[in-house]
Amino acid sequence: MLTLIATTTSTITPLALTAPAALIVTGLLLTYWLWSKQTKPRSRRRIRRANALVLTVLVWNAFHALSLTNLDLYPDKFIISWLGVLGLTILTITLATLDTLNNIRIYRLDRQDRRWQELDSIGIGGAVK
């Protein structure tokens, strides 16, 4: 793995720029992970935590692709790194779409429950349910 560390200037960005950025983003994702216990619906928390985990892997894979993989020395590993970034980005978008659909489902169920409560409060909802 040490052979992947760039010895020439053919990496995309310098290590001194991407390493602190990756550490900061990882810290933010860890903070979100710890605070996500307060999210009410369990399904929403699961999807968002899975997305935070995928984003963490994506950040470090992007860090590797940007600053550690040398295109001149290892073009195959360079392409594999960027394919990993692309795949994880697609997975992140998929999880965000699932989160949106889940939020729509939660909203509809909540709205339906409120309607039943309104019907029950006026005395006509109990027999129909």
LINRA-V436504 format. One record per backbone hydrogen bond with DSSP energy under -1.0 kcal/mol. NH is the residue of the N-H (numbers start at 1). CO is the residue of the C=O. E is the energy in kcal/mol with one decimal. If there is no record, write none. Layout:
BEGIN
nh = (NH/NH)
co = (CO/CO)
e = (E/E)
END
This chain:
BEGIN
nh = (4/5/12/13/17/18/19/22/23/24/25/26/27/28/29/30/31/32/33/34/35/36/38/39/45/46/47/48/49/50/51/52/53/54/55/56/57/58/59/60/61/62/63/64/65/66/67/68/69/74/78/79/80/81/82/83/84/85/86/87/88/89/90/91/92/93/94/95/96/97/98/99/100/101/102/103/104/105/106/107/108/109/110/111/112/113/114/115/116/117/118/119/120/121/122/124/125/129)
co = (1/2/66/66/14/14/15/18/19/20/21/22/23/24/25/26/27/28/29/30/31/32/35/36/41/42/43/44/45/46/47/48/49/50/51/52/53/54/55/56/57/58/59/60/61/62/63/64/64/70/74/75/76/77/78/79/80/81/82/83/84/85/86/87/88/89/90/91/92/93/94/95/96/97/98/99/100/101/102/103/104/105/106/107/108/109/110/111/112/113/114/115/116/117/118/119/119/125)
e = (-1.4/-1.1/-1.1/-2.0/-1.3/-1.7/-2.3/-2.7/-2.1/-2.4/-2.5/-2.2/-2.2/-2.3/-2.4/-2.3/-2.3/-2.4/-2.3/-2.2/-2.1/-1.6/-1.7/-1.3/-1.8/-2.3/-2.1/-2.4/-2.3/-2.3/-2.2/-2.0/-2.2/-2.4/-2.6/-1.9/-2.0/-2.6/-2.6/-1.8/-2.2/-2.8/-2.3/-2.1/-2.6/-2.8/-2.5/-1.7/-1.9/-2.7/-1.9/-2.1/-2.2/-2.3/-2.0/-2.3/-2.0/-1.9/-2.4/-2.8/-2.5/-2.0/-2.3/-2.2/-2.2/-2.3/-2.3/-2.4/-2.2/-2.1/-2.4/-2.2/-2.0/-2.5/-2.5/-2.4/-2.0/-2.1/-2.7/-2.4/-2.4/-2.4/-2.4/-2.6/-2.5/-2.4/-2.1/-2.0/-2.3/-2.2/-2.2/-2.5/-2.6/-2.1/-1.2/-2.3/-1.1/-1.4)
END
